[in-house]
Amino acid sequence: MQPAMSSPDVAFAAAPIGKRLLAFSGRTDLSPAFRAIALDLLRHPMAATAGGVGALSRRAGVSPATVSRFARALGFAGHAQLRGEIGQALQRLLNPGHEPIDRPVEKLRARTGSAARAHAAVAESLQATAGNVAAAIDNLRAAGLDRLAADLRRARRVYVMGFGLSAHLAGLLALALEPFLPQVIEVVTWGGSELAAGRLLDIGPRDLLIVISLPRYSTEAARLTGFARARRTRVLAITDSPAAPVARLANHVLVAPARHPVLPGSQSAAVVAIEALATALMVASRTHVGKARRLTAATAAYLSAADDSAS
C-alpha cells in the first residue's frame, strides 16, 4: 500500500514542474518578486492549487499582476494554466493512475480468502485512515480557514452539494453551518439530479457553493458546479485531489485524501475538513456564542443528562 503523503512539497520538488520552478528560482537575473513566487509554489503546492491569483499574491507579498507576469515568464499562458499544471503533478503524486471502476472489487478480492489476509486488510485500513487524516491536517493548516469563514459569513446563501457517498457528508456540513448562517441550502436531499438542478436555479454572485466530491466522482457534481461558476458564484470544493473534476472549477479547494486499501474511497479526512471549516465559522464572531447558547437551550430537553460529561 502506498502511504499517504503528509509532505507533498518534498515529492513535488522532484516532479517536472517542481524541477522547472527550482531551476527558475535559481536564476541569478531573477527579480526578488519572481523568486518569492517560485519559492512559495515550491513550499506550498497544495495551497497553490486551492486558491486563485489573489491568494498566491498575498502569500508571496506581490501584486496579482506580478503573479500573472511570473506565469507567462515560466512559459504558461497565465496563472490558471500554471495552477492546472501544478494540480496535475500533485494528482500523479497523490493518486498515481485513476482507478478503473471495478478496482475496488479487485482490491477486495486480493484481501479475502484467509484470516491472515483479512487481518492485514484491517491493519492497512487503519494505516490508510491515519495517513489520510494526517495529510488533511497538513493541508488545512495552509488553507486559510479564517478567510473561508469570512466568505461564509458574507454570502447571501450558502449551498452545500454532494452526490452518492458524498451526499451524507454534505448533510453533515449543512447541519453544522445552519445555526450560524442566515440561509443554508442542501442541494441534494430528495428528488435526484433534476430537483438538485432546480434548487440551484437562483444561485448567483452573492452566494457560495460548497461541493463535496470524493471517489467515485459524480458527473452531476461537476456539471452543476460548472453551472454555478457560470452564474459567477464562488465555489469551495472539498475533494481528495487538486486534479479532481470539481477542484478545477473551484475558487478554493480543501484537499482531503481518500485512499483506502479496500473501500472505493475513505471519508475520514473529509470529515476532518468539515469539522475544521465548521469550527472556523463558529469562532469567527462573538455573536455565535449567543447562537450556540440558544441552540443548546432549544435542544436540552431532548438530550440525555449523560451528554454533560462530553462538554
Residue pairs with C-beta under 8 A, 6 or more apart in sequence:
1 124
1 127
1 128
1 261
2 96
2 259
3 127
3 131
4 128
4 130
4 131
4 132
4 134
4 135
4 257
4 259
5 11
5 93
5 94
5 135
5 257
6 131
6 134
6 135
6 138
7 138
8 45
8 46
8 90
8 93
8 94
8 135
9 42
9 43
9 44
9 45
11 93
12 18
12 42
12 45
12 86
12 89
12 90
12 93
13 19
13 21
13 22
13 42
15 89
15 92
15 93
16 89
17 85
17 86
17 89
18 42
18 45
18 89
20 74
21 38
21 41
21 42
21 74
22 38
22 42
24 30
24 34
24 38
24 73
24 74
25 35
25 38
25 39
25 42
30 38
33 60
33 62
33 66
33 70
34 66
34 70
34 73
36 60
36 61
36 62
37 56
37 60
37 62
37 66
37 67
37 70
38 70
40 48
40 56
40 59
40 60
41 48
41 56
41 86
44 59
44 142
45 86
45 89
45 90
46 90
46 138
46 139
46 142
46 242
46 255
47 55
47 59
47 142
47 143
47 144
48 56
48 83
48 86
49 83
49 86
49 87
49 90
49 242
49 247
49 253
49 255
50 143
50 242
50 252
50 253
50 254
50 255
51 144
51 251
51 252
52 79
52 83
52 251
52 252
53 64
53 67
53 68
53 79
54 64
55 144
55 252
56 67
56 79
57 63
57 64
57 66
57 67
60 67
67 79
68 78
68 79
71 77
71 78
71 79
71 81
71 82
72 78
74 82
76 82
76 85
84 248
86 242
87 241
87 242
87 243
87 247
87 248
88 243
90 241
90 242
90 243
91 241
91 242
91 243
91 244
94 240
94 241
94 242
94 257
95 240
95 241
95 259
99 215
99 264
101 216
104 262
104 263
104 264
107 261
107 262
108 262
110 117
111 117
111 118
111 120
111 121
111 124
111 261
111 262
112 118
112 121
121 261
121 262
124 261
124 262
125 260
125 261
125 262
125 263
128 259
128 260
128 261
128 266
129 260
129 266
129 268
131 257
131 259
132 256
132 257
132 258
132 259
132 266
132 268
132 269
133 268
133 269
133 272
135 255
135 257
135 269
136 255
136 256
136 257
136 269
136 270
136 272
136 273
137 272
139 254
139 255
139 256
140 254
140 272
140 273
140 276
143 252
143 254
144 252
145 276
145 277
145 280
146 280
146 284
148 236
148 252
148 277
148 280
149 277
149 280
149 281
149 283
149 284
150 284
151 208
151 234
151 236
151 252
152 158
152 177
152 181
152 208
152 277
152 281
152 284
153 181
153 281
153 284
153 285
155 181
155 206
155 207
155 208
155 234
156 182
156 183
156 206
156 207
157 182
157 183
157 184
157 185
157 203
157 206
157 207
157 208
158 177
158 181
158 183
158 184
158 185
158 207
158 208
158 209
158 210
159 184
159 185
159 186
159 187
159 199
159 200
159 203
159 207
159 208
159 209
159 210
159 228
159 233
160 170
160 171
160 173
160 174
160 177
160 184
160 185
160 186
160 187
160 209
160 210
160 212
161 170
161 186
161 187
161 188
161 196
161 209
161 210
161 211
161 212
161 221
161 224
161 225
162 168
162 169
162 170
162 171
162 188
162 211
162 212
162 213
162 221
163 188
163 193
163 196
163 213
163 218
163 220
163 221
164 216
164 218
165 214
165 216
165 264
165 265
165 267
166 212
166 213
166 214
166 218
166 221
166 270
167 188
169 212
169 214
169 238
169 267
169 270
169 271
169 274
170 186
170 187
170 188
170 210
170 212
171 186
171 189
172 271
172 274
173 210
173 212
173 238
173 274
173 277
173 278
174 184
174 186
176 274
176 275
176 278
177 184
177 278
177 281
178 184
179 291
179 292
179 295
180 281
180 282
180 288
180 291
181 281
185 199
187 196
187 199
187 200
187 224
188 196
193 220
193 224
196 220
196 224
197 224
197 227
200 209
200 224
200 227
200 228
203 209
203 227
203 228
203 231
203 233
204 231
204 232
204 233
205 231
205 232
205 233
207 228
207 233
207 234
208 233
208 234
208 235
208 236
209 225
209 228
209 233
209 234
209 235
209 236
210 235
210 236
210 237
210 238
211 221
211 224
211 225
211 235
211 236
211 237
211 238
211 239
211 246
211 250
212 237
212 238
212 239
212 270
212 274
213 221
213 222
213 237
213 238
213 239
213 244
213 245
213 246
214 239
214 240
214 256
214 258
214 265
214 267
214 270
215 240
215 258
215 264
215 265
216 264
216 265
217 244
217 245
217 246
219 245
221 245
221 246
222 245
222 246
222 249
225 235
225 237
225 246
225 249
225 250
226 249
228 235
229 235
229 249
234 251
234 252
235 246
235 249
235 250
235 251
235 252
236 250
236 251
236 252
236 253
236 254
237 244
237 246
237 247
237 249
237 250
237 252
237 253
237 254
238 253
238 254
238 256
238 270
238 273
238 274
238 277
239 246
239 247
239 253
239 254
239 255
239 256
240 255
240 256
240 257
240 258
240 259
240 265
240 269
240 270
241 247
241 255
241 257
242 253
242 255
247 253
247 255
254 273
254 277
256 269
256 270
256 272
256 273
257 266
257 269
258 265
258 266
258 267
258 269
258 270
259 265
259 266
260 266
281 288
282 288
282 292
